[in-house]
Amino acid sequence: MICGRCAHDNPEGANYCSACGAPLTPPEETTLTLAAVASAEDADDLAGWLDGLPDGVGLLVVRHGPAEGSSFRLDAGDTTIGRHPDSDIFLDDITVSRRHVEIDRRANGYHLRDAGSLNGTYVNKTRVDDRALRHGDEIQVGRFRLTFVVGGQGTS
């Protein structure tokens, strides 16, 4: 069943979209409307976010979602992201699992690991369970799209 809000393909019989949380209606009652979404390449330049960011330190910039324009510095060894209030990065939205994803800082860079979330975690529009992050990667957690940048790296 295709969601009328975000065009996500959901399993038959689903009542709510697993990507955006919108109520689903049977196909005969649906008019699909697609909103234009700016890609990461069309969005504002990331150079401003890199100013003052120490070399090798990661930063997540919220590019789309309820906290658009926010940023989260990844200083700790492990960073938890989810809807649980104890998460290091608290994303308060029904499309985000309580314990959604973890990002580990390692000697060779940052590594993302889905924590068994219901809606999944996407990197560059591909669902992933475990993946090394690169400067400029777009991470989707529920309705939130975040861009990962690293201090000392040029914009991609």
LUMGUKE-881463 format. One record per residue: x, y, z of N, C-alpha, C in turn; residue number from 1. Coordinates in nm, 2 decimals, always signed. Example, Ala and Ser with C-alpha at 12.3 -4.5 7.8 and 13.67 -1.06 7.14 Angstrom:
! residues 2
[[+1.32,-0.57,+0.78],[+1.23,-0.45,+0.78],[+1.32,-0.33,+0.78],1]
[[+1.28,-0.22,+0.71],[+1.37,-0.11,+0.71],[+1.29,+0.00,+0.79],2]
***
This chain:
! residues 156
[[+0.09,-0.12,+0.00],[+0.00,+0.00,+0.00],[+0.09,+0.12,+0.00],1]
[[+0.07,+0.21,-0.09],[+0.15,+0.33,-0.11],[+0.10,+0.44,-0.02],2]
[[+0.19,+0.51,+0.06],[+0.15,+0.62,+0.14],[+0.12,+0.74,+0.06],3]
[[+0.01,+0.81,+0.09],[-0.03,+0.93,+0.02],[+0.05,+1.05,+0.05],4]
[[+0.12,+1.04,+0.17],[+0.20,+1.16,+0.21],[+0.35,+1.15,+0.16],5]
[[+0.41,+1.03,+0.17],[+0.55,+1.02,+0.14],[+0.59,+0.92,+0.03],6]
[[+0.48,+0.85,-0.02],[+0.50,+0.76,-0.13],[+0.58,+0.63,-0.09],7]
[[+0.59,+0.60,+0.04],[+0.66,+0.48,+0.08],[+0.57,+0.36,+0.05],8]
[[+0.62,+0.25,+0.01],[+0.55,+0.13,-0.02],[+0.54,+0.05,+0.11],9]
[[+0.42,+0.04,+0.16],[+0.40,-0.04,+0.29],[+0.34,-0.17,+0.26],10]
[[+0.35,-0.27,+0.36],[+0.28,-0.40,+0.34],[+0.13,-0.38,+0.33],11]
[[+0.07,-0.47,+0.25],[-0.08,-0.47,+0.25],[-0.14,-0.49,+0.38],12]
[[-0.25,-0.42,+0.41],[-0.31,-0.43,+0.54],[-0.26,-0.34,+0.65],13]
[[-0.15,-0.27,+0.62],[-0.10,-0.17,+0.72],[-0.20,-0.06,+0.74],14]
[[-0.21,-0.01,+0.86],[-0.30,+0.10,+0.89],[-0.22,+0.24,+0.89],15]
[[-0.09,+0.23,+0.92],[-0.01,+0.35,+0.92],[+0.12,+0.33,+0.84],16]
[[+0.17,+0.44,+0.78],[+0.29,+0.43,+0.70],[+0.41,+0.41,+0.80],17]
[[+0.49,+0.31,+0.76],[+0.61,+0.28,+0.84],[+0.72,+0.38,+0.83],18]
[[+0.71,+0.47,+0.72],[+0.82,+0.57,+0.70],[+0.78,+0.70,+0.77],19]
[[+0.66,+0.74,+0.75],[+0.62,+0.88,+0.80],[+0.51,+0.88,+0.91],20]
[[+0.45,+0.76,+0.93],[+0.35,+0.75,+1.04],[+0.21,+0.80,+1.00],21]
[[+0.19,+0.84,+0.87],[+0.06,+0.89,+0.83],[-0.04,+0.77,+0.82],22]
[[-0.17,+0.80,+0.85],[-0.27,+0.69,+0.83],[-0.28,+0.66,+0.68],23]
[[-0.30,+0.53,+0.66],[-0.31,+0.48,+0.52],[-0.46,+0.45,+0.49],24]
[[-0.50,+0.48,+0.37],[-0.63,+0.46,+0.32],[-0.63,+0.36,+0.20],25]
[[-0.73,+0.28,+0.18],[-0.73,+0.19,+0.07],[-0.70,+0.26,-0.06],26]
[[-0.64,+0.20,-0.16],[-0.60,+0.26,-0.29],[-0.72,+0.33,-0.36],27]
[[-0.84,+0.28,-0.35],[-0.95,+0.35,-0.43],[-0.99,+0.48,-0.36],28]
[[-0.94,+0.51,-0.24],[-0.97,+0.63,-0.18],[-0.85,+0.73,-0.17],29]
[[-0.74,+0.69,-0.24],[-0.62,+0.76,-0.23],[-0.59,+0.85,-0.35],30]
[[-0.55,+0.97,-0.32],[-0.49,+1.06,-0.43],[-0.34,+1.08,-0.38],31]
[[-0.25,+1.04,-0.46],[-0.11,+1.05,-0.42],[-0.06,+1.19,-0.46],32]
[[+0.00,+1.25,-0.36],[+0.06,+1.39,-0.38],[+0.21,+1.38,-0.33],33]
[[+0.29,+1.41,-0.43],[+0.44,+1.41,-0.39],[+0.49,+1.55,-0.38],34]
[[+0.55,+1.58,-0.27],[+0.61,+1.71,-0.24],[+0.75,+1.71,-0.29],35]
[[+0.79,+1.82,-0.35],[+0.93,+1.83,-0.40],[+1.02,+1.84,-0.27],36]
[[+1.12,+1.76,-0.28],[+1.22,+1.75,-0.17],[+1.36,+1.78,-0.22],37]
[[+1.42,+1.88,-0.16],[+1.56,+1.92,-0.20],[+1.65,+1.81,-0.17],38]
[[+1.74,+1.77,-0.26],[+1.84,+1.67,-0.23],[+1.96,+1.74,-0.15],39]
[[+2.04,+1.65,-0.09],[+2.15,+1.70,-0.02],[+2.24,+1.80,-0.10],40]
[[+2.25,+1.77,-0.23],[+2.33,+1.85,-0.32],[+2.27,+1.99,-0.34],41]
[[+2.14,+2.00,-0.33],[+2.07,+2.13,-0.36],[+2.06,+2.21,-0.23],42]
[[+2.08,+2.14,-0.11],[+2.06,+2.21,+0.01],[+2.18,+2.31,+0.04],43]
[[+2.16,+2.39,+0.15],[+2.26,+2.49,+0.18],[+2.40,+2.42,+0.19],44]
[[+2.50,+2.50,+0.17],[+2.64,+2.45,+0.17],[+2.68,+2.40,+0.31],45]
[[+2.75,+2.29,+0.32],[+2.79,+2.24,+0.45],[+2.91,+2.31,+0.51],46]
[[+2.98,+2.39,+0.43],[+3.10,+2.45,+0.48],[+3.08,+2.53,+0.61],47]
[[+2.97,+2.59,+0.62],[+2.94,+2.67,+0.75],[+2.94,+2.58,+0.87],48]
[[+2.90,+2.46,+0.86],[+2.89,+2.37,+0.97],[+3.03,+2.32,+1.01],49]
[[+3.12,+2.32,+0.91],[+3.26,+2.28,+0.94],[+3.35,+2.38,+1.01],50]
[[+3.31,+2.51,+1.00],[+3.38,+2.61,+1.07],[+3.39,+2.59,+1.22],51]
[[+3.51,+2.58,+1.27],[+3.54,+2.56,+1.41],[+3.52,+2.41,+1.46],52]
[[+3.49,+2.32,+1.37],[+3.48,+2.18,+1.40],[+3.62,+2.12,+1.40],53]
[[+3.67,+2.06,+1.51],[+3.80,+2.01,+1.51],[+3.82,+1.89,+1.41],54]
[[+3.94,+1.88,+1.36],[+3.97,+1.77,+1.26],[+3.93,+1.63,+1.32],55]
[[+3.86,+1.55,+1.24],[+3.82,+1.42,+1.28],[+3.70,+1.41,+1.37],56]
[[+3.64,+1.52,+1.41],[+3.52,+1.52,+1.49],[+3.40,+1.52,+1.40],57]
[[+3.30,+1.43,+1.43],[+3.18,+1.42,+1.35],[+3.07,+1.51,+1.40],58]
[[+2.98,+1.54,+1.30],[+2.87,+1.63,+1.33],[+2.75,+1.58,+1.25],59]
[[+2.63,+1.57,+1.31],[+2.51,+1.54,+1.24],[+2.43,+1.67,+1.23],60]
[[+2.39,+1.70,+1.10],[+2.31,+1.82,+1.08],[+2.18,+1.78,+1.03],61]
[[+2.07,+1.82,+1.10],[+1.94,+1.79,+1.06],[+1.89,+1.87,+0.95],62]
[[+1.88,+1.81,+0.83],[+1.84,+1.88,+0.71],[+1.69,+1.88,+0.68],63]
[[+1.62,+1.78,+0.74],[+1.48,+1.77,+0.71],[+1.42,+1.70,+0.83],64]
[[+1.31,+1.75,+0.88],[+1.24,+1.69,+0.99],[+1.20,+1.80,+1.10],65]
[[+1.14,+1.75,+1.21],[+1.09,+1.85,+1.31],[+1.20,+1.93,+1.37],66]
[[+1.33,+1.89,+1.37],[+1.44,+1.97,+1.43],[+1.53,+2.02,+1.32],67]
[[+1.47,+2.05,+1.21],[+1.56,+2.10,+1.09],[+1.64,+2.22,+1.14],68]
[[+1.77,+2.21,+1.10],[+1.86,+2.32,+1.13],[+1.94,+2.29,+1.26],69]
[[+1.90,+2.19,+1.33],[+1.98,+2.15,+1.45],[+2.10,+2.08,+1.41],70]
[[+2.20,+2.07,+1.50],[+2.32,+1.99,+1.48],[+2.36,+1.92,+1.61],71]
[[+2.42,+1.81,+1.59],[+2.47,+1.73,+1.71],[+2.61,+1.68,+1.69],72]
[[+2.70,+1.73,+1.78],[+2.84,+1.70,+1.77],[+2.86,+1.56,+1.83],73]
[[+2.94,+1.48,+1.76],[+2.97,+1.34,+1.80],[+3.10,+1.33,+1.87],74]
[[+3.11,+1.38,+1.99],[+3.23,+1.38,+2.07],[+3.26,+1.25,+2.14],75]
[[+3.15,+1.18,+2.18],[+3.17,+1.06,+2.27],[+3.21,+0.94,+2.18],76]
[[+3.25,+0.84,+2.25],[+3.29,+0.71,+2.18],[+3.17,+0.65,+2.12],77]
[[+3.06,+0.64,+2.19],[+2.93,+0.59,+2.14],[+2.82,+0.69,+2.16],78]
[[+2.74,+0.71,+2.06],[+2.63,+0.80,+2.06],[+2.50,+0.72,+2.03],79]
[[+2.40,+0.73,+2.11],[+2.27,+0.66,+2.09],[+2.17,+0.77,+2.03],80]
[[+2.09,+0.72,+1.94],[+1.99,+0.81,+1.88],[+1.85,+0.73,+1.89],81]
[[+1.75,+0.81,+1.94],[+1.62,+0.74,+1.95],[+1.52,+0.83,+2.01],82]
[[+1.40,+0.78,+2.03],[+1.29,+0.85,+2.09],[+1.29,+0.84,+2.24],83]
[[+1.38,+0.75,+2.30],[+1.38,+0.74,+2.44],[+1.45,+0.87,+2.50],84]
[[+1.39,+0.93,+2.60],[+1.45,+1.05,+2.66],[+1.60,+1.04,+2.71],85]
[[+1.64,+0.91,+2.73],[+1.78,+0.90,+2.78],[+1.88,+0.89,+2.66],86]
[[+1.83,+0.89,+2.54],[+1.92,+0.89,+2.42],[+2.01,+1.01,+2.42],87]
[[+2.13,+0.99,+2.37],[+2.22,+1.10,+2.35],[+2.17,+1.20,+2.26],88]
[[+2.10,+1.16,+2.15],[+2.04,+1.24,+2.05],[+1.89,+1.20,+2.06],89]
[[+1.81,+1.29,+2.11],[+1.66,+1.26,+2.14],[+1.59,+1.31,+2.02],90]
[[+1.53,+1.23,+1.94],[+1.44,+1.27,+1.82],[+1.30,+1.23,+1.86],91]
[[+1.22,+1.33,+1.90],[+1.09,+1.31,+1.95],[+0.99,+1.30,+1.83],92]
[[+0.97,+1.18,+1.78],[+0.87,+1.17,+1.67],[+0.83,+1.02,+1.67],93]
[[+0.71,+0.99,+1.64],[+0.65,+0.85,+1.64],[+0.72,+0.76,+1.54],94]
[[+0.78,+0.82,+1.43],[+0.85,+0.73,+1.33],[+0.99,+0.69,+1.38],95]
[[+1.04,+0.74,+1.49],[+1.17,+0.70,+1.54],[+1.15,+0.60,+1.66],96]
[[+1.22,+0.49,+1.65],[+1.21,+0.39,+1.76],[+1.28,+0.44,+1.89],97]
[[+1.24,+0.39,+2.00],[+1.30,+0.44,+2.13],[+1.45,+0.42,+2.13],98]
[[+1.50,+0.31,+2.08],[+1.64,+0.29,+2.06],[+1.66,+0.26,+1.91],99]
[[+1.69,+0.36,+1.84],[+1.68,+0.35,+1.69],[+1.82,+0.31,+1.63],100]
[[+1.92,+0.39,+1.66],[+2.05,+0.37,+1.60],[+2.16,+0.41,+1.69],101]
[[+2.28,+0.35,+1.67],[+2.40,+0.39,+1.75],[+2.51,+0.43,+1.65],102]
[[+2.59,+0.53,+1.69],[+2.70,+0.57,+1.61],[+2.83,+0.56,+1.70],103]
[[+2.92,+0.48,+1.66],[+3.04,+0.45,+1.74],[+3.16,+0.53,+1.67],104]
[[+3.24,+0.60,+1.76],[+3.36,+0.66,+1.71],[+3.47,+0.57,+1.73],105]
[[+3.54,+0.54,+1.62],[+3.65,+0.44,+1.62],[+3.78,+0.51,+1.58],106]
[[+3.89,+0.44,+1.59],[+4.02,+0.50,+1.55],[+4.02,+0.53,+1.40],107]
[[+3.95,+0.45,+1.32],[+3.95,+0.48,+1.17],[+3.82,+0.55,+1.13],108]
[[+3.74,+0.61,+1.22],[+3.63,+0.69,+1.18],[+3.50,+0.65,+1.25],109]
[[+3.39,+0.68,+1.20],[+3.26,+0.66,+1.26],[+3.19,+0.54,+1.20],110]
[[+3.11,+0.47,+1.28],[+3.04,+0.35,+1.23],[+2.90,+0.36,+1.29],111]
[[+2.80,+0.33,+1.20],[+2.66,+0.34,+1.23],[+2.61,+0.19,+1.25],112]
[[+2.52,+0.17,+1.34],[+2.46,+0.04,+1.36],[+2.32,+0.06,+1.40],113]
[[+2.22,+0.00,+1.32],[+2.08,+0.01,+1.36],[+2.06,-0.08,+1.48],114]
[[+1.98,-0.03,+1.58],[+1.96,-0.10,+1.70],[+1.83,-0.18,+1.71],115]
[[+1.79,-0.23,+1.59],[+1.67,-0.31,+1.58],[+1.55,-0.22,+1.56],116]
[[+1.56,-0.11,+1.50],[+1.45,-0.02,+1.49],[+1.34,-0.08,+1.40],117]
[[+1.21,-0.03,+1.42],[+1.10,-0.08,+1.34],[+1.10,-0.03,+1.20],118]
[[+1.13,+0.10,+1.18],[+1.13,+0.16,+1.05],[+1.26,+0.15,+0.97],119]
[[+1.37,+0.11,+1.04],[+1.50,+0.09,+0.98],[+1.57,+0.22,+0.97],120]
[[+1.70,+0.21,+0.94],[+1.79,+0.33,+0.92],[+1.84,+0.32,+0.78],121]
[[+1.85,+0.44,+0.72],[+1.89,+0.45,+0.58],[+2.01,+0.54,+0.57],122]
[[+2.11,+0.50,+0.49],[+2.22,+0.58,+0.46],[+2.23,+0.59,+0.31],123]
[[+2.22,+0.72,+0.26],[+2.21,+0.75,+0.12],[+2.10,+0.67,+0.05],124]
[[+1.99,+0.67,+0.11],[+1.86,+0.61,+0.06],[+1.87,+0.46,+0.05],125]
[[+1.96,+0.39,+0.12],[+1.97,+0.25,+0.12],[+1.96,+0.20,+0.27],126]
[[+1.87,+0.10,+0.29],[+1.85,+0.06,+0.43],[+1.98,-0.02,+0.47],127]
[[+2.03,+0.01,+0.59],[+2.15,-0.05,+0.64],[+2.13,-0.10,+0.78],128]
[[+2.20,-0.20,+0.82],[+2.21,-0.25,+0.96],[+2.34,-0.21,+1.02],129]
[[+2.44,-0.20,+0.94],[+2.57,-0.18,+1.00],[+2.66,-0.11,+0.88],130]
[[+2.72,+0.00,+0.91],[+2.79,+0.06,+0.80],[+2.89,+0.17,+0.85],131]
[[+3.01,+0.18,+0.79],[+3.10,+0.28,+0.81],[+3.05,+0.41,+0.75],132]
[[+3.06,+0.52,+0.82],[+3.01,+0.65,+0.77],[+3.12,+0.73,+0.70],133]
[[+3.08,+0.80,+0.60],[+3.18,+0.89,+0.52],[+3.12,+1.03,+0.53],134]
[[+3.21,+1.12,+0.52],[+3.18,+1.26,+0.51],[+3.07,+1.29,+0.40],135]
[[+2.96,+1.35,+0.43],[+2.86,+1.38,+0.34],[+2.75,+1.28,+0.33],136]
[[+2.76,+1.17,+0.40],[+2.65,+1.07,+0.40],[+2.52,+1.13,+0.45],137]
[[+2.41,+1.09,+0.39],[+2.28,+1.13,+0.44],[+2.22,+1.01,+0.51],138]
[[+2.18,+1.04,+0.64],[+2.12,+0.93,+0.73],[+1.98,+0.97,+0.75],139]
[[+1.89,+0.87,+0.73],[+1.75,+0.89,+0.76],[+1.71,+0.80,+0.87],140]
[[+1.65,+0.87,+0.97],[+1.60,+0.80,+1.09],[+1.45,+0.85,+1.11],141]
[[+1.36,+0.76,+1.07],[+1.22,+0.81,+1.07],[+1.20,+0.92,+0.97],142]
[[+1.14,+1.03,+1.01],[+1.12,+1.15,+0.92],[+1.24,+1.24,+0.92],143]
[[+1.34,+1.21,+1.00],[+1.46,+1.30,+1.01],[+1.56,+1.26,+0.90],144]
[[+1.61,+1.36,+0.83],[+1.72,+1.34,+0.74],[+1.84,+1.42,+0.79],145]
[[+1.95,+1.35,+0.82],[+2.06,+1.42,+0.88],[+2.18,+1.40,+0.79],146]
[[+2.27,+1.50,+0.78],[+2.39,+1.49,+0.70],[+2.50,+1.47,+0.80],147]
[[+2.59,+1.37,+0.77],[+2.71,+1.35,+0.85],[+2.83,+1.42,+0.79],148]
[[+2.89,+1.50,+0.87],[+3.01,+1.57,+0.83],[+3.12,+1.55,+0.93],149]
[[+3.25,+1.56,+0.88],[+3.36,+1.54,+0.97],[+3.46,+1.66,+0.96],150]
[[+3.50,+1.72,+1.07],[+3.59,+1.83,+1.07],[+3.72,+1.80,+0.99],151]
[[+3.77,+1.89,+0.91],[+3.89,+1.87,+0.84],[+3.87,+1.81,+0.70],152]
[[+3.74,+1.78,+0.67],[+3.71,+1.72,+0.54],[+3.65,+1.83,+0.45],153]
[[+3.67,+1.82,+0.32],[+3.61,+1.92,+0.23],[+3.47,+1.88,+0.21],154]
[[+3.38,+1.97,+0.16],[+3.24,+1.93,+0.13],[+3.24,+1.84,+0.01],155]
[[+3.15,+1.74,+0.01],[+3.14,+1.64,-0.09],[+3.05,+1.69,-0.20],156]
***
